[in-house]
Amino acid sequence: MVKDFYIKNMVCDRCIKVLKDELNVNNIELHQIELGRLRLDIDDLDLDKFETLLKENGFSLIGSTEEKLTEKVKVELIKTMQELPIQLDKKLSEHLVDALGHEYSKISKVFSFTQGVTIEKYFIKLKIEKVKELIQANEHNFTEMAQLLDYSHINHLSGQFKSETGMSLSIYKSQQKNFRNSLDKIM
């Protein structure tokens, strides 16, 4: 039977590759895959094997409608961060309404309830992780990073970075250590 599954912690292209490979090894027929979602041709006997496969690789099934919506928000925000500079031609709330097909009040309320943090705060956390990645790559100065991440000014980025990490951009850079968090561990 062909069925859609929503997957928690499936946040990058490597996640897709891991699941494709695991499904292939376990002879589970994959019809479609994208961040946060799979379409499989699977029978009840293989369902337990599939759930075990997910757990062994750090993923899990999402059951409730609220959890599905929350994961869709996360995936959409992560997609937004993949191409720099960030290309939001409208407010983040409008972008999410268009992408997810729900009123923003519902999206925001469900996300805040399930995650214990606002969408905006989560998006800031994603941006800070991207800044850490950019610092590690050492290809841009701080002003360029601020522009790439759609900050109006370097001071705005600096303030958020210090608030989230407890250290300034320059101190973080000078330590030359990897203090990055994986995207599935942000919340």
Number of C-alpha atoms within 10 A of each C-alpha: 7 12 11 14 17 22 22 24 22 24 22 17 10 10 18 18 12 14 19 17 12 16 18 12 9 12 11 18 14 16 12 12 16 16 22 24 21 18 16 18 14 17 12 9 8 14 12 11 13 19 13 13 17 19 11 10 13 12 20 19 18 19 12 10 10 17 20 19 21 24 24 23 20 26 21 18 19 18 14 17 18 11 11 13 15 15 12 11 8 9 9 16 16 14 17 20 17 12 12 15 10 13 13 17 11 13 21 20 15 19 23 17 13 14 13 11 14 16 22 13 12 19 17 16 20 20 22 22 21 20 22 21 15 15 21 17 9 11 10 14 10 19 14 14 20 21 16 17 19 16 17 10 11 14 13 11 24 20 14 17 22 15 11 15 14 12 14 16 19 11 11 19 15 10 9 10 10 12 13 14 15 11 17 14 7 11 10
